[in-house]
Amino acid sequence: MRALFVFWAAPLVLFWGWFFLSLNDMNFGYVMLSRQLHDLVFQLYGQMLGIDPAIIPGMVARACVFDSFLLAGLVAFRRRRQIAEWVRRRREGPVNPDRLGRATEVGPGLPAE
């Protein structure tokens, strides 16, 4: 499972790191991080896809969110027994007396009282 998270997170970190560094032209002397290359790459992708280059980052962000939910669903499916057991314990287990006391005790009075 850790490898799955690494293979999911590494491209996201690389893409979004490059995107925001090149968008703000923080190139540190590298052409790869320059705003000119940023604009050229998105113009090229826009021409290849036949869409406005300005909407590509939003499309990539939506795809990242969808992939995140898909991955979370996969993890939840694989751990469904542990999750169901945790929910069952939370519903059926006795309430800790300390927590019950804190929830029902009268707190400090307001100054106007």
N, C-alpha and C positions, 0 to 999 in steps of 0.2 A: 504494500500500500504506500509506503514511503516513496518508492520509486515512481509510482503513479503520480503522486503529488509533485515530485521533482520534475518529471517530464511535463507536467501541466504548468507549473509555476515558472520554470526557466524561460520558455518562449515569451510568456507574458512580461516578465521582468525585463528581458532583453528588448522587446518591442517598445513597451511603454517608456523604458529608460531612454532608448534612442529617440522616441517620438518627442518627449518633453525637453530633452537636451537640445535636439536639433530645432524644435519649434521656437525655443527661446535663444537660439544661436549661441549656446554655450559649447563651443567646439573644442576648446583646450588645444587648439592647433591641429586638430584632425579634420580632414575634409568630410569624413563620414558624418560628423556631427554638425555640419554647417547648415544654415537655413537654405542655402541655394540647393544643396543636395536633397534636403527635405522637400522643398517645393518640386524639384525635378522628379523625385520618386513618386509623389502623390499625383503629379500631372501625368506621369507615365501609366500608373495604375488606373487613373481616371480615363485615359484614352483607351486602355486595354479593355476596361469594363463598360465603356460608353456612358459613364456617369460623371457628375460634377466631383472633382477631387476634394472639395470641402466636406462632403458627406462621408467619405471613406473612414475617418477616425471614429465617427459615431457608429458606423456599421461594424467596425472591429470591436468597439466597446460592447455593443449588443451581443456580438458573437462570444465575447469573453464572459459576459454575464450568463448567457445560455450555457456555455461550457461549464461554468462554475456550478450552476444548478444541476446539470447533468452529472457532474462528478460527485456532488453532494448526494444526489439520489442514488448513485451507484454505491457509495460508501454506506449510506443508510440501509440499502437493500442487503449489503453484505453483513452488516451488523444488526440486522433487524431483531434477532433474538435478544441480544444484549440491550437494545433500546427498549424492547417490549418488557423485559425484566426490570429495567430501571423505572419505567413508567408504572409498572405494577407495584413495585416497592414504594414508590412515592405516594400512590393512592391508598394502599392498604396498610402501610407501616404506621406505627403509633407516632404521635407528634411528640417531639422532645419537650419535656416539661419547661426547660429554660425558654424555648421559643414560644411556648404557649403563655408563659408568664409575661414575657416581654410584649406580646400582642394584646394581652388583656389588662395589663396594669395601667393605672392612671398615671399619666406623665406629669411633668411640672405644670403648675398653673400659670396662666397668663398674668402679666403684671396688673392688668385692669381688674382681675377677679378678686 
